[in-house]
Amino acid sequence: VHVCIYIIERVYPKISVTTMKSSNFLMSSVLIMSNITSIKPARRGTQMILENVRVDNENFGKVRVNIAKKFDINLQHGDYVKLRAKLFPLPSRILPDSFDFGFYLSLSGIQATGYALSPLKVMAKKATNFDGFIQNTRTSIYDRLIKVLGQREGNFAAAILIGETKAI
């Protein structure tokens, strides 16, 4: 992936990293209503990818949001949630020839990043398809490993068993 991004940047040096349609929302507290596409554990909580994000009655693409442990509730892939979050534009390259994380995120369709300022409210549970079933099963295995083995050993076991390396 890194090699592909490097080649694309060299061949198309003027590609701009896409950001959200309206910069009015970036770097401010906004009310988000969206579907959960991906849920991953992180060291200090949970990281979610939200799809079909609605901010003040405007539709956007994907947004990556970090949720603190104190706001963590039982979420599942496909849930329609409401939360208040602070959003930021995608980061740009800090040093010349260093990894451009913002460009990488934009290739994944993510238009902004941020963190939750309030607890999430599940507005609707979605009947899951096979992909959602697999995601929810992986999440429940991860939660069980952490509960039984503890944080340190559970994250190690999760990395080996289900490939979840985010919280190591």
VOGUBA-628646 format. One record per atom (N, C-alpha, C): residue number from 1; atom name; x, y, z. Coordinates in steps of 0.2 Angstrom, whole numbers. Layout:
// VOGUBA-628646
{nr NUM | atom CA | px X | py Y | pz Z};
...
END
This chain:
// VOGUBA-628646
{nr 1 | atom N | px 4 | py -6 | pz 0};
{nr 1 | atom CA | px 0 | py 0 | pz 0};
{nr 1 | atom C | px 4 | py 6 | pz 0};
{nr 2 | atom N | px 10 | py 6 | pz 4};
{nr 2 | atom CA | px 14 | py 12 | pz 5};
{nr 2 | atom C | px 17 | py 13 | pz -2};
{nr 3 | atom N | px 19 | py 8 | pz -6};
{nr 3 | atom CA | px 23 | py 9 | pz -12};
{nr 3 | atom C | px 18 | py 12 | pz -17};
{nr 4 | atom N | px 12 | py 9 | pz -17};
{nr 4 | atom CA | px 7 | py 12 | pz -22};
{nr 4 | atom C | px 5 | py 19 | pz -21};
{nr 5 | atom N | px 5 | py 21 | pz -14};
{nr 5 | atom CA | px 4 | py 28 | pz -13};
{nr 5 | atom C | px 10 | py 33 | pz -15};
{nr 6 | atom N | px 16 | py 30 | pz -14};
{nr 6 | atom CA | px 22 | py 34 | pz -16};
{nr 6 | atom C | px 22 | py 35 | pz -23};
{nr 7 | atom N | px 20 | py 29 | pz -27};
{nr 7 | atom CA | px 20 | py 30 | pz -35};
{nr 7 | atom C | px 15 | py 35 | pz -37};
{nr 8 | atom N | px 9 | py 34 | pz -34};
{nr 8 | atom CA | px 3 | py 39 | pz -36};
{nr 8 | atom C | px 5 | py 46 | pz -35};
{nr 9 | atom N | px 9 | py 47 | pz -29};
{nr 9 | atom CA | px 11 | py 54 | pz -27};
{nr 9 | atom C | px 16 | py 57 | pz -32};
{nr 10 | atom N | px 20 | py 52 | pz -34};
{nr 10 | atom CA | px 26 | py 54 | pz -39};
{nr 10 | atom C | px 23 | py 55 | pz -46};
{nr 11 | atom N | px 18 | py 51 | pz -48};
{nr 11 | atom CA | px 15 | py 52 | pz -55};
{nr 11 | atom C | px 11 | py 58 | pz -55};
{nr 12 | atom N | px 7 | py 59 | pz -50};
{nr 12 | atom CA | px 2 | py 64 | pz -50};
{nr 12 | atom C | px 3 | py 69 | pz -44};
{nr 13 | atom N | px 8 | py 73 | pz -44};
{nr 13 | atom CA | px 10 | py 77 | pz -39};
{nr 13 | atom C | px 5 | py 82 | pz -37};
{nr 14 | atom N | px 1 | py 84 | pz -41};
{nr 14 | atom CA | px -4 | py 89 | pz -40};
{nr 14 | atom C | px -11 | py 86 | pz -37};
{nr 15 | atom N | px -11 | py 80 | pz -35};
{nr 15 | atom CA | px -17 | py 77 | pz -32};
{nr 15 | atom C | px -18 | py 80 | pz -26};
{nr 16 | atom N | px -24 | py 83 | pz -25};
{nr 16 | atom CA | px -26 | py 86 | pz -18};
{nr 16 | atom C | px -30 | py 81 | pz -14};
{nr 17 | atom N | px -28 | py 81 | pz -8};
{nr 17 | atom CA | px -32 | py 77 | pz -3};
{nr 17 | atom C | px -38 | py 80 | pz -2};
{nr 18 | atom N | px -44 | py 76 | pz -3};
{nr 18 | atom CA | px -50 | py 78 | pz -2};
{nr 18 | atom C | px -52 | py 80 | pz 5};
{nr 19 | atom N | px -56 | py 85 | pz 6};
{nr 19 | atom CA | px -58 | py 86 | pz 13};
{nr 19 | atom C | px -66 | py 87 | pz 13};
{nr 20 | atom N | px -69 | py 88 | pz 18};
{nr 20 | atom CA | px -76 | py 88 | pz 18};
{nr 20 | atom C | px -78 | py 94 | pz 14};
{nr 21 | atom N | px -85 | py 94 | pz 12};
{nr 21 | atom CA | px -87 | py 99 | pz 7};
{nr 21 | atom C | px -87 | py 106 | pz 10};
{nr 22 | atom N | px -89 | py 106 | pz 16};
{nr 22 | atom CA | px -89 | py 113 | pz 19};
{nr 22 | atom C | px -84 | py 113 | pz 25};
{nr 23 | atom N | px -79 | py 118 | pz 24};
{nr 23 | atom CA | px -74 | py 119 | pz 30};
{nr 23 | atom C | px -77 | py 122 | pz 36};
{nr 24 | atom N | px -84 | py 124 | pz 36};
{nr 24 | atom CA | px -87 | py 127 | pz 42};
{nr 24 | atom C | px -87 | py 122 | pz 47};
{nr 25 | atom N | px -88 | py 116 | pz 46};
{nr 25 | atom CA | px -89 | py 111 | pz 51};
{nr 25 | atom C | px -82 | py 109 | pz 54};
{nr 26 | atom N | px -77 | py 110 | pz 50};
{nr 26 | atom CA | px -70 | py 107 | pz 53};
{nr 26 | atom C | px -68 | py 111 | pz 58};
{nr 27 | atom N | px -65 | py 108 | pz 63};
{nr 27 | atom CA | px -62 | py 111 | pz 69};
{nr 27 | atom C | px -67 | py 114 | pz 74};
{nr 28 | atom N | px -73 | py 111 | pz 73};
{nr 28 | atom CA | px -78 | py 114 | pz 78};
{nr 28 | atom C | px -82 | py 108 | pz 80};
{nr 29 | atom N | px -86 | py 109 | pz 85};
{nr 29 | atom CA | px -91 | py 104 | pz 88};
{nr 29 | atom C | px -97 | py 104 | pz 84};
{nr 30 | atom N | px -98 | py 98 | pz 81};
{nr 30 | atom CA | px -104 | py 96 | pz 77};
{nr 30 | atom C | px -108 | py 90 | pz 79};
{nr 31 | atom N | px -114 | py 90 | pz 78};
{nr 31 | atom CA | px -119 | py 85 | pz 79};
{nr 31 | atom C | px -119 | py 80 | pz 73};
{nr 32 | atom N | px -117 | py 74 | pz 74};
{nr 32 | atom CA | px -116 | py 69 | pz 68};
{nr 32 | atom C | px -122 | py 64 | pz 69};
{nr 33 | atom N | px -125 | py 62 | pz 64};
{nr 33 | atom CA | px -129 | py 56 | pz 63};
{nr 33 | atom C | px -127 | py 52 | pz 57};
{nr 34 | atom N | px -125 | py 45 | pz 59};
{nr 34 | atom CA | px -122 | py 41 | pz 54};
{nr 34 | atom C | px -122 | py 34 | pz 55};
{nr 35 | atom N | px -121 | py 30 | pz 50};
{nr 35 | atom CA | px -120 | py 22 | pz 51};
{nr 35 | atom C | px -113 | py 21 | pz 53};
{nr 36 | atom N | px -112 | py 16 | pz 57};
{nr 36 | atom CA | px -106 | py 13 | pz 59};
{nr 36 | atom C | px -103 | py 8 | pz 54};
{nr 37 | atom N | px -98 | py 9 | pz 50};
{nr 37 | atom CA | px -95 | py 5 | pz 45};
{nr 37 | atom C | px -90 | py 0 | pz 48};
{nr 38 | atom N | px -86 | py 3 | pz 53};
{nr 38 | atom CA | px -81 | py -1 | pz 56};
{nr 38 | atom C | px -80 | py 1 | pz 63};
{nr 39 | atom N | px -78 | py -4 | pz 67};
{nr 39 | atom CA | px -77 | py -3 | pz 74};
{nr 39 | atom C | px -70 | py -7 | pz 76};
{nr 40 | atom N | px -65 | py -3 | pz 79};
{nr 40 | atom CA | px -59 | py -6 | pz 81};
{nr 40 | atom C | px -57 | py -3 | pz 88};
{nr 41 | atom N | px -55 | py -8 | pz 92};
{nr 41 | atom CA | px -52 | py -6 | pz 98};
{nr 41 | atom C | px -46 | py -2 | pz 98};
{nr 42 | atom N | px -45 | py 3 | pz 102};
{nr 42 | atom CA | px -39 | py 7 | pz 102};
{nr 42 | atom C | px -37 | py 7 | pz 110};
{nr 43 | atom N | px -31 | py 10 | pz 111};
{nr 43 | atom CA | px -28 | py 10 | pz 117};
{nr 43 | atom C | px -32 | py 14 | pz 122};
{nr 44 | atom N | px -35 | py 19 | pz 120};
{nr 44 | atom CA | px -39 | py 23 | pz 125};
{nr 44 | atom C | px -47 | py 23 | pz 123};
{nr 45 | atom N | px -49 | py 18 | pz 120};
{nr 45 | atom CA | px -56 | py 18 | pz 119};
{nr 45 | atom C | px -58 | py 14 | pz 112};
{nr 46 | atom N | px -61 | py 17 | pz 108};
{nr 46 | atom CA | px -63 | py 14 | pz 102};
{nr 46 | atom C | px -62 | py 18 | pz 96};
{nr 47 | atom N | px -61 | py 16 | pz 90};
{nr 47 | atom CA | px -60 | py 20 | pz 84};
{nr 47 | atom C | px -65 | py 17 | pz 79};
{nr 48 | atom N | px -69 | py 22 | pz 76};
{nr 48 | atom CA | px -75 | py 20 | pz 72};
{nr 48 | atom C | px -74 | py 24 | pz 65};
{nr 49 | atom N | px -76 | py 20 | pz 60};
{nr 49 | atom CA | px -77 | py 23 | pz 54};
{nr 49 | atom C | px -85 | py 24 | pz 53};
{nr 50 | atom N | px -87 | py 30 | pz 52};
{nr 50 | atom CA | px -94 | py 32 | pz 51};
{nr 50 | atom C | px -95 | py 33 | pz 43};
{nr 51 | atom N | px -100 | py 31 | pz 41};
{nr 51 | atom CA | px -102 | py 31 | pz 33};
{nr 51 | atom C | px -108 | py 35 | pz 33};
{nr 52 | atom N | px -109 | py 38 | pz 27};
{nr 52 | atom CA | px -115 | py 42 | pz 26};
{nr 52 | atom C | px -116 | py 47 | pz 32};
{nr 53 | atom N | px -111 | py 51 | pz 33};
{nr 53 | atom CA | px -112 | py 56 | pz 39};
{nr 53 | atom C | px -116 | py 61 | pz 37};
{nr 54 | atom N | px -121 | py 63 | pz 42};
{nr 54 | atom CA | px -125 | py 69 | pz 42};
{nr 54 | atom C | px -123 | py 74 | pz 47};
{nr 55 | atom N | px -121 | py 80 | pz 45};
{nr 55 | atom CA | px -119 | py 85 | pz 49};
{nr 55 | atom C | px -124 | py 91 | pz 47};
{nr 56 | atom N | px -128 | py 93 | pz 52};
{nr 56 | atom CA | px -133 | py 99 | pz 51};
{nr 56 | atom C | px -136 | py 98 | pz 44};
{nr 57 | atom N | px -139 | py 92 | pz 43};
{nr 57 | atom CA | px -144 | py 90 | pz 38};
{nr 57 | atom C | px -140 | py 91 | pz 31};
{nr 58 | atom N | px -133 | py 90 | pz 31};
{nr 58 | atom CA | px -129 | py 89 | pz 25};
{nr 58 | atom C | px -126 | py 82 | pz 25};
{nr 59 | atom N | px -126 | py 79 | pz 19};
{nr 59 | atom CA | px -123 | py 72 | pz 19};
{nr 59 | atom C | px -115 | py 73 | pz 17};
{nr 60 | atom N | px -111 | py 69 | pz 20};
{nr 60 | atom CA | px -104 | py 69 | pz 18};
{nr 60 | atom C | px -102 | py 61 | pz 18};
{nr 61 | atom N | px -96 | py 60 | pz 16};
{nr 61 | atom CA | px -94 | py 53 | pz 15};
{nr 61 | atom C | px -92 | py 50 | pz 22};
{nr 62 | atom N | px -86 | py 47 | pz 22};
{nr 62 | atom CA | px -84 | py 44 | pz 28};
{nr 62 | atom C | px -80 | py 48 | pz 33};
{nr 63 | atom N | px -81 | py 47 | pz 39};
{nr 63 | atom CA | px -77 | py 51 | pz 44};
{nr 63 | atom C | px -74 | py 46 | pz 49};
{nr 64 | atom N | px -68 | py 46 | pz 52};
{nr 64 | atom CA | px -65 | py 42 | pz 57};
{nr 64 | atom C | px -66 | py 46 | pz 63};
{nr 65 | atom N | px -69 | py 43 | pz 68};
{nr 65 | atom CA | px -70 | py 46 | pz 75};
{nr 65 | atom C | px -67 | py 41 | pz 80};
{nr 66 | atom N | px -63 | py 44 | pz 85};
{nr 66 | atom CA | px -61 | py 41 | pz 91};
{nr 66 | atom C | px -66 | py 42 | pz 97};
{nr 67 | atom N | px -67 | py 36 | pz 100};
{nr 67 | atom CA | px -72 | py 37 | pz 106};
{nr 67 | atom C | px -68 | py 35 | pz 112};
{nr 68 | atom N | px -69 | py 39 | pz 117};
{nr 68 | atom CA | px -65 | py 38 | pz 124};
{nr 68 | atom C | px -69 | py 32 | pz 127};
{nr 69 | atom N | px -65 | py 29 | pz 132};
{nr 69 | atom CA | px -68 | py 23 | pz 135};
{nr 69 | atom C | px -74 | py 25 | pz 139};
{nr 70 | atom N | px -74 | py 31 | pz 142};
{nr 70 | atom CA | px -80 | py 34 | pz 146};
{nr 70 | atom C | px -86 | py 34 | pz 142};
{nr 71 | atom N | px -86 | py 35 | pz 136};
{nr 71 | atom CA | px -92 | py 36 | pz 131};
{nr 71 | atom C | px -93 | py 29 | pz 128};
{nr 72 | atom N | px -89 | py 24 | pz 129};
{nr 72 | atom CA | px -90 | py 17 | pz 126};
{nr 72 | atom C | px -96 | py 14 | pz 128};
{nr 73 | atom N | px -100 | py 12 | pz 123};
{nr 73 | atom CA | px -106 | py 8 | pz 124};
{nr 73 | atom C | px -106 | py 2 | pz 120};
{nr 74 | atom N | px -111 | py -3 | pz 120};
{nr 74 | atom CA | px -111 | py -9 | pz 116};
{nr 74 | atom C | px -113 | py -7 | pz 109};
{nr 75 | atom N | px -109 | py -6 | pz 105};
{nr 75 | atom CA | px -110 | py -4 | pz 98};
{nr 75 | atom C | px -109 | py -10 | pz 93};
{nr 76 | atom N | px -113 | py -10 | pz 88};
{nr 76 | atom CA | px -112 | py -15 | pz 83};
{nr 76 | atom C | px -111 | py -12 | pz 76};
{nr 77 | atom N | px -108 | py -16 | pz 72};
{nr 77 | atom CA | px -107 | py -14 | pz 65};
{nr 77 | atom C | px -114 | py -13 | pz 62};
{nr 78 | atom N | px -115 | py -7 | pz 58};
{nr 78 | atom CA | px -122 | py -5 | pz 55};
{nr 78 | atom C | px -126 | py -1 | pz 59};
{nr 79 | atom N | px -125 | py 0 | pz 66};
{nr 79 | atom CA | px -129 | py 4 | pz 70};
{nr 79 | atom C | px -130 | py 11 | pz 67};
{nr 80 | atom N | px -135 | py 14 | pz 68};
{nr 80 | atom CA | px -136 | py 21 | pz 66};
{nr 80 | atom C | px -135 | py 25 | pz 73};
{nr 81 | atom N | px -130 | py 30 | pz 73};
{nr 81 | atom CA | px -129 | py 33 | pz 79};
{nr 81 | atom C | px -129 | py 41 | pz 79};
{nr 82 | atom N | px -130 | py 44 | pz 84};
{nr 82 | atom CA | px -130 | py 51 | pz 85};
{nr 82 | atom C | px -125 | py 53 | pz 90};
{nr 83 | atom N | px -120 | py 58 | pz 89};
{nr 83 | atom CA | px -115 | py 60 | pz 94};
{nr 83 | atom C | px -113 | py 67 | pz 92};
{nr 84 | atom N | px -110 | py 70 | pz 97};
{nr 84 | atom CA | px -107 | py 77 | pz 96};
{nr 84 | atom C | px -100 | py 75 | pz 96};
{nr 85 | atom N | px -96 | py 78 | pz 90};
{nr 85 | atom CA | px -89 | py 77 | pz 89};
{nr 85 | atom C | px -86 | py 83 | pz 87};
{nr 86 | atom N | px -79 | py 83 | pz 88};
{nr 86 | atom CA | px -75 | py 88 | pz 85};
{nr 86 | atom C | px -71 | py 85 | pz 79};
{nr 87 | atom N | px -72 | py 88 | pz 73};
{nr 87 | atom CA | px -69 | py 86 | pz 67};
{nr 87 | atom C | px -63 | py 90 | pz 65};
{nr 88 | atom N | px -59 | py 87 | pz 62};
{nr 88 | atom CA | px -53 | py 90 | pz 59};
{nr 88 | atom C | px -51 | py 88 | pz 52};
{nr 89 | atom N | px -48 | py 93 | pz 48};
{nr 89 | atom CA | px -46 | py 91 | pz 41};
{nr 89 | atom C | px -41 | py 85 | pz 41};
{nr 90 | atom N | px -40 | py 82 | pz 36};
{nr 90 | atom CA | px -35 | py 77 | pz 36};
{nr 90 | atom C | px -28 | py 80 | pz 36};
{nr 91 | atom N | px -24 | py 76 | pz 40};
{nr 91 | atom CA | px -17 | py 79 | pz 41};
{nr 91 | atom C | px -13 | py 79 | pz 34};
{nr 92 | atom N | px -9 | py 84 | pz 34};
{nr 92 | atom CA | px -4 | py 84 | pz 28};
{nr 92 | atom C | px 3 | py 81 | pz 30};
{nr 93 | atom N | px 7 | py 80 | pz 25};
{nr 93 | atom CA | px 14 | py 78 | pz 26};
{nr 93 | atom C | px 18 | py 83 | pz 30};
{nr 94 | atom N | px 21 | py 80 | pz 36};
{nr 94 | atom CA | px 25 | py 85 | pz 40};
{nr 94 | atom C | px 32 | py 86 | pz 37};
{nr 95 | atom N | px 35 | py 81 | pz 35};
{nr 95 | atom CA | px 42 | py 82 | pz 33};
{nr 95 | atom C | px 42 | py 79 | pz 25};
{nr 96 | atom N | px 47 | py 82 | pz 22};
{nr 96 | atom CA | px 47 | py 80 | pz 15};
{nr 96 | atom C | px 49 | py 72 | pz 14};
{nr 97 | atom N | px 46 | py 69 | pz 10};
{nr 97 | atom CA | px 47 | py 62 | pz 9};
{nr 97 | atom C | px 45 | py 57 | pz 15};
{nr 98 | atom N | px 41 | py 60 | pz 19};
{nr 98 | atom CA | px 38 | py 56 | pz 25};
{nr 98 | atom C | px 31 | py 54 | pz 23};
{nr 99 | atom N | px 28 | py 49 | pz 26};
{nr 99 | atom CA | px 22 | py 46 | pz 25};
{nr 99 | atom C | px 16 | py 51 | pz 25};
{nr 100 | atom N | px 12 | py 52 | pz 20};
{nr 100 | atom CA | px 7 | py 56 | pz 20};
{nr 100 | atom C | px 0 | py 53 | pz 22};
{nr 101 | atom N | px -1 | py 53 | pz 29};
{nr 101 | atom CA | px -7 | py 50 | pz 32};
{nr 101 | atom C | px -13 | py 52 | pz 29};
{nr 102 | atom N | px -14 | py 59 | pz 28};
{nr 102 | atom CA | px -20 | py 62 | pz 25};
{nr 102 | atom C | px -21 | py 59 | pz 18};
{nr 103 | atom N | px -16 | py 58 | pz 14};
{nr 103 | atom CA | px -17 | py 55 | pz 7};
{nr 103 | atom C | px -20 | py 48 | pz 8};
{nr 104 | atom N | px -17 | py 44 | pz 12};
{nr 104 | atom CA | px -19 | py 37 | pz 13};
{nr 104 | atom C | px -26 | py 37 | pz 15};
{nr 105 | atom N | px -28 | py 41 | pz 20};
{nr 105 | atom CA | px -35 | py 41 | pz 22};
{nr 105 | atom C | px -40 | py 43 | pz 17};
{nr 106 | atom N | px -38 | py 48 | pz 13};
{nr 106 | atom CA | px -42 | py 50 | pz 7};
{nr 106 | atom C | px -43 | py 45 | pz 2};
{nr 107 | atom N | px -38 | py 40 | pz 1};
{nr 107 | atom CA | px -39 | py 35 | pz -4};
{nr 107 | atom C | px -43 | py 30 | pz -1};
{nr 108 | atom N | px -44 | py 30 | pz 6};
{nr 108 | atom CA | px -49 | py 25 | pz 9};
{nr 108 | atom C | px -56 | py 28 | pz 9};
{nr 109 | atom N | px -57 | py 34 | pz 7};
{nr 109 | atom CA | px -63 | py 38 | pz 6};
{nr 109 | atom C | px -65 | py 42 | pz 13};
{nr 110 | atom N | px -60 | py 42 | pz 17};
{nr 110 | atom CA | px -61 | py 46 | pz 23};
{nr 110 | atom C | px -60 | py 53 | pz 22};
{nr 111 | atom N | px -65 | py 58 | pz 24};
{nr 111 | atom CA | px -64 | py 65 | pz 23};
{nr 111 | atom C | px -62 | py 69 | pz 29};
{nr 112 | atom N | px -63 | py 66 | pz 35};
{nr 112 | atom CA | px -61 | py 70 | pz 41};
{nr 112 | atom C | px -60 | py 65 | pz 46};
{nr 113 | atom N | px -56 | py 68 | pz 51};
{nr 113 | atom CA | px -55 | py 64 | pz 57};
{nr 113 | atom C | px -58 | py 68 | pz 63};
{nr 114 | atom N | px -59 | py 64 | pz 69};
{nr 114 | atom CA | px -61 | py 68 | pz 75};
{nr 114 | atom C | px -61 | py 64 | pz 81};
{nr 115 | atom N | px -64 | py 67 | pz 86};
{nr 115 | atom CA | px -66 | py 63 | pz 92};
{nr 115 | atom C | px -72 | py 65 | pz 95};
{nr 116 | atom N | px -75 | py 60 | pz 99};
{nr 116 | atom CA | px -82 | py 61 | pz 102};
{nr 116 | atom C | px -82 | py 66 | pz 108};
{nr 117 | atom N | px -86 | py 70 | pz 108};
{nr 117 | atom CA | px -87 | py 75 | pz 114};
{nr 117 | atom C | px -92 | py 73 | pz 119};
{nr 118 | atom N | px -97 | py 68 | pz 117};
{nr 118 | atom CA | px -102 | py 66 | pz 121};
{nr 118 | atom C | px -103 | py 59 | pz 120};
{nr 119 | atom N | px -107 | py 56 | pz 124};
{nr 119 | atom CA | px -109 | py 49 | pz 123};
{nr 119 | atom C | px -113 | py 47 | pz 117};
{nr 120 | atom N | px -112 | py 42 | pz 114};
{nr 120 | atom CA | px -116 | py 40 | pz 108};
{nr 120 | atom C | px -123 | py 38 | pz 110};
{nr 121 | atom N | px -128 | py 39 | pz 105};
{nr 121 | atom CA | px -134 | py 37 | pz 106};
{nr 121 | atom C | px -136 | py 33 | pz 100};
{nr 122 | atom N | px -138 | py 27 | pz 101};
{nr 122 | atom CA | px -140 | py 22 | pz 96};
{nr 122 | atom C | px -147 | py 24 | pz 94};
{nr 123 | atom N | px -148 | py 27 | pz 88};
{nr 123 | atom CA | px -154 | py 29 | pz 85};
{nr 123 | atom C | px -158 | py 23 | pz 82};
{nr 124 | atom N | px -154 | py 18 | pz 79};
{nr 124 | atom CA | px -158 | py 12 | pz 76};
{nr 124 | atom C | px -153 | py 7 | pz 75};
{nr 125 | atom N | px -155 | py 1 | pz 77};
{nr 125 | atom CA | px -151 | py -5 | pz 76};
{nr 125 | atom C | px -152 | py -8 | pz 69};
{nr 126 | atom N | px -147 | py -10 | pz 65};
{nr 126 | atom CA | px -148 | py -12 | pz 59};
{nr 126 | atom C | px -147 | py -20 | pz 59};
{nr 127 | atom N | px -152 | py -23 | pz 55};
{nr 127 | atom CA | px -151 | py -30 | pz 54};
{nr 127 | atom C | px -145 | py -31 | pz 50};
{nr 128 | atom N | px -140 | py -35 | pz 53};
{nr 128 | atom CA | px -134 | py -36 | pz 50};
{nr 128 | atom C | px -134 | py -41 | pz 44};
{nr 129 | atom N | px -129 | py -40 | pz 39};
{nr 129 | atom CA | px -128 | py -44 | pz 34};
{nr 129 | atom C | px -122 | py -49 | pz 36};
{nr 130 | atom N | px -120 | py -53 | pz 31};
{nr 130 | atom CA | px -114 | py -57 | pz 33};
{nr 130 | atom C | px -108 | py -54 | pz 35};
{nr 131 | atom N | px -106 | py -48 | pz 32};
{nr 131 | atom CA | px -101 | py -44 | pz 34};
{nr 131 | atom C | px -101 | py -41 | pz 41};
{nr 132 | atom N | px -107 | py -39 | pz 42};
{nr 132 | atom CA | px -109 | py -36 | pz 49};
{nr 132 | atom C | px -108 | py -42 | pz 54};
{nr 133 | atom N | px -111 | py -48 | pz 53};
{nr 133 | atom CA | px -110 | py -53 | pz 57};
{nr 133 | atom C | px -103 | py -55 | pz 59};
{nr 134 | atom N | px -99 | py -55 | pz 54};
{nr 134 | atom CA | px -92 | py -57 | pz 55};
{nr 134 | atom C | px -89 | py -51 | pz 59};
{nr 135 | atom N | px -90 | py -45 | pz 58};
{nr 135 | atom CA | px -87 | py -39 | pz 62};
{nr 135 | atom C | px -90 | py -40 | pz 69};
{nr 136 | atom N | px -96 | py -41 | pz 70};
{nr 136 | atom CA | px -99 | py -42 | pz 77};
{nr 136 | atom C | px -96 | py -48 | pz 81};
{nr 137 | atom N | px -95 | py -53 | pz 77};
{nr 137 | atom CA | px -92 | py -59 | pz 80};
{nr 137 | atom C | px -84 | py -57 | pz 82};
{nr 138 | atom N | px -81 | py -54 | pz 78};
{nr 138 | atom CA | px -74 | py -52 | pz 80};
{nr 138 | atom C | px -74 | py -48 | pz 86};
{nr 139 | atom N | px -78 | py -43 | pz 86};
{nr 139 | atom CA | px -79 | py -38 | pz 92};
{nr 139 | atom C | px -80 | py -42 | pz 98};
{nr 140 | atom N | px -85 | py -47 | pz 98};
{nr 140 | atom CA | px -87 | py -50 | pz 104};
{nr 140 | atom C | px -81 | py -55 | pz 106};
{nr 141 | atom N | px -77 | py -58 | pz 102};
{nr 141 | atom CA | px -71 | py -62 | pz 104};
{nr 141 | atom C | px -66 | py -57 | pz 107};
{nr 142 | atom N | px -65 | py -51 | pz 104};
{nr 142 | atom CA | px -60 | py -47 | pz 107};
{nr 142 | atom C | px -62 | py -45 | pz 114};
{nr 143 | atom N | px -69 | py -43 | pz 115};
{nr 143 | atom CA | px -71 | py -41 | pz 122};
{nr 143 | atom C | px -70 | py -46 | pz 127};
{nr 144 | atom N | px -72 | py -52 | pz 125};
{nr 144 | atom CA | px -71 | py -58 | pz 129};
{nr 144 | atom C | px -64 | py -59 | pz 131};
{nr 145 | atom N | px -59 | py -59 | pz 126};
{nr 145 | atom CA | px -52 | py -60 | pz 128};
{nr 145 | atom C | px -50 | py -55 | pz 133};
{nr 146 | atom N | px -52 | py -48 | pz 132};
{nr 146 | atom CA | px -50 | py -43 | pz 137};
{nr 146 | atom C | px -53 | py -44 | pz 143};
{nr 147 | atom N | px -59 | py -46 | pz 144};
{nr 147 | atom CA | px -62 | py -48 | pz 150};
{nr 147 | atom C | px -59 | py -53 | pz 154};
{nr 148 | atom N | px -57 | py -59 | pz 150};
{nr 148 | atom CA | px -54 | py -65 | pz 154};
{nr 148 | atom C | px -47 | py -64 | pz 155};
{nr 149 | atom N | px -43 | py -62 | pz 150};
{nr 149 | atom CA | px -36 | py -62 | pz 151};
{nr 149 | atom C | px -33 | py -55 | pz 153};
{nr 150 | atom N | px -37 | py -50 | pz 153};
{nr 150 | atom CA | px -34 | py -43 | pz 155};
{nr 150 | atom C | px -32 | py -39 | pz 149};
{nr 151 | atom N | px -31 | py -33 | pz 150};
{nr 151 | atom CA | px -29 | py -28 | pz 144};
{nr 151 | atom C | px -23 | py -31 | pz 141};
{nr 152 | atom N | px -17 | py -32 | pz 144};
{nr 152 | atom CA | px -11 | py -33 | pz 141};
{nr 152 | atom C | px -11 | py -40 | pz 137};
{nr 153 | atom N | px -13 | py -45 | pz 141};
{nr 153 | atom CA | px -13 | py -52 | pz 138};
{nr 153 | atom C | px -18 | py -53 | pz 133};
{nr 154 | atom N | px -24 | py -50 | pz 134};
{nr 154 | atom CA | px -30 | py -50 | pz 130};
{nr 154 | atom C | px -28 | py -47 | pz 123};
{nr 155 | atom N | px -25 | py -41 | pz 123};
{nr 155 | atom CA | px -23 | py -38 | pz 116};
{nr 155 | atom C | px -18 | py -42 | pz 113};
{nr 156 | atom N | px -14 | py -45 | pz 116};
{nr 156 | atom CA | px -9 | py -50 | pz 113};
{nr 156 | atom C | px -12 | py -56 | pz 110};
{nr 157 | atom N | px -17 | py -59 | pz 113};
{nr 157 | atom CA | px -21 | py -65 | pz 111};
{nr 157 | atom C | px -25 | py -63 | pz 105};
{nr 158 | atom N | px -28 | py -57 | pz 105};
{nr 158 | atom CA | px -32 | py -54 | pz 100};
{nr 158 | atom C | px -28 | py -53 | pz 94};
{nr 159 | atom N | px -22 | py -51 | pz 94};
{nr 159 | atom CA | px -18 | py -50 | pz 88};
{nr 159 | atom C | px -16 | py -56 | pz 85};
{nr 160 | atom N | px -15 | py -62 | pz 89};
{nr 160 | atom CA | px -14 | py -68 | pz 86};
{nr 160 | atom C | px -20 | py -72 | pz 83};
{nr 161 | atom N | px -26 | py -71 | pz 87};
{nr 161 | atom CA | px -32 | py -75 | pz 85};
{nr 161 | atom C | px -36 | py -72 | pz 80};
{nr 162 | atom N | px -37 | py -65 | pz 80};
{nr 162 | atom CA | px -41 | py -62 | pz 76};
{nr 162 | atom C | px -38 | py -56 | pz 72};
{nr 163 | atom N | px -32 | py -55 | pz 73};
{nr 163 | atom CA | px -28 | py -50 | pz 69};
{nr 163 | atom C | px -29 | py -43 | pz 71};
{nr 164 | atom N | px -32 | py -42 | pz 77};
{nr 164 | atom CA | px -33 | py -35 | pz 79};
{nr 164 | atom C | px -27 | py -33 | pz 83};
{nr 165 | atom N | px -23 | py -29 | pz 79};
{nr 165 | atom CA | px -17 | py -26 | pz 82};
{nr 165 | atom C | px -17 | py -19 | pz 84};
{nr 166 | atom N | px -23 | py -16 | pz 84};
{nr 166 | atom CA | px -23 | py -8 | pz 85};
{nr 166 | atom C | px -21 | py -7 | pz 92};
{nr 167 | atom N | px -23 | py -11 | pz 97};
{nr 167 | atom CA | px -22 | py -9 | pz 104};
{nr 167 | atom C | px -16 | py -12 | pz 107};
{nr 168 | atom N | px -11 | py -15 | pz 103};
{nr 168 | atom CA | px -5 | py -18 | pz 106};
{nr 168 | atom C | px 0 | py -12 | pz 108};
END
